[in-house]
Amino acid sequence: MIKFQPFEMEAMMSQWENTVQYNLSESGVHPLRLADLVDEPELVHQLLATELNYPQANGLIELRERIASLYPGATADQVLVTVGAAEANFVTLQTLLAAGDEMVMMLPNYMQIWGLAYNAGLCVKTFNLDEACGWKPDLEQLRQAVTNRTKLIAICNPNNPTGYILSAAEMDAIVAAADRVGAWILADEVYSGAERMADVQTPSFWGRYDKVLAINSLSKAYGLPGLRIGWVVCPAGTAGEVWRRHEYTTISATMLANKLATLALTPTTRIRLIQRTRACVRQGYALLDAWINTHDGILDVVPPQAAAIAFVRYHLPINSTALVERLRKEKSVLVVPGDHFGLDHHLRISFGPPSAYLQAGLGRIHELITNLASG
Ligand SMILES: Cc1ncc(COP(=O)(O)O)c(C=O)c1O
């Protein structure tokens, strides 16, 4: 039997994120308050009248319609509302693959997919995003990894932890690789909308190929992680199959979360939330970038194109897990070690929190790394 592999990064975060003084391990922006979303007395009134029943198990129809409208050609029946993108990834993989099946994923990546695949007895092959080329994907490696046995290619775009956004040509190359062998594409697109350098939302894989399952949530680009609302948009024949797994997993997200999510995805509110996220990402990165620049020879980074995280390389003779342990114990700051992405000598640092908090947390990191640098 396969030895269970925990999700290292989430395990570390759930253990420490609420006990440290400065949590810079999150990948999203500082969340909205409920009052920022429910900002009219009439809305408060309507929400207070909600019966706390189960919602429709695959998501309230109005919510699914709003989600479907974001994916050209999709209908509400092709949308399954889940408890975060975490559940969407879980049920999607469970639906499409079984023990012994082969899949290909990009690295570095949010390692939920890798751990789920490992624990389910799948055979996982990888292709890299190349730091020396600004985190561009190695498409030759992808071509070699995909064989007639490949059932699925898992993509995270924009990417966690690098913030890299695939170009249209790179997306086409991934589609071509999948199409060549008839593989599914699982596209985790939770950072679409959290662009730092462009005001154009990162396009979905949806619509580029008929075997795409497009996953997203309100946790990152919308600043609402506590709602625990995610979704997967599926080809027509597949939505029911994924829903059958959802019934075994969570049955449904909550009624209140479904209602609040419907509110968040009204067209004007949706745009307001995305603009807020982009403003946070831009302001936070300016601060982080200035801080990195004061550590010449110790830190460098390929500037992320999206998300509130930077994957920072450090030039110090200490392993990333050991460095993160010291930061937590000695400085009460939590960041994610590169080890959790299979790339030592990196730290994933969040720049999503408010400026004063971020500045103070970075100040604590500065104390330890300059100490280490001076031997
Ligand atoms: C790429 C990616 N996918 C999925 C998730 C899970 O998100 P959710 O809060 O929607 O479950 C995360 C969380 O960090 C993530 O980074």
The ligand as an ORCA input file, in Angstrom:
! r2SCAN-3c Opt
* xyz 0 1
  C      -2.997     27.144     -7.349
  C      -3.961     26.929     -6.229
  N      -5.024     26.145     -6.421
  C      -5.918     25.927     -5.456
  C      -5.764     26.495     -4.204
  C      -6.806     26.237     -3.166
  O      -7.632     27.372     -3.117
  P      -9.054     27.447     -2.442
  O      -8.910     28.384     -1.293
  O      -9.946     28.011     -3.496
  O      -9.449     26.089     -2.027
  C      -4.667     27.305     -3.951
  C      -4.455     27.887     -2.616
  O      -3.427     28.450     -2.295
  C      -3.743     27.538     -4.988
  O      -2.674     28.316     -4.814
*
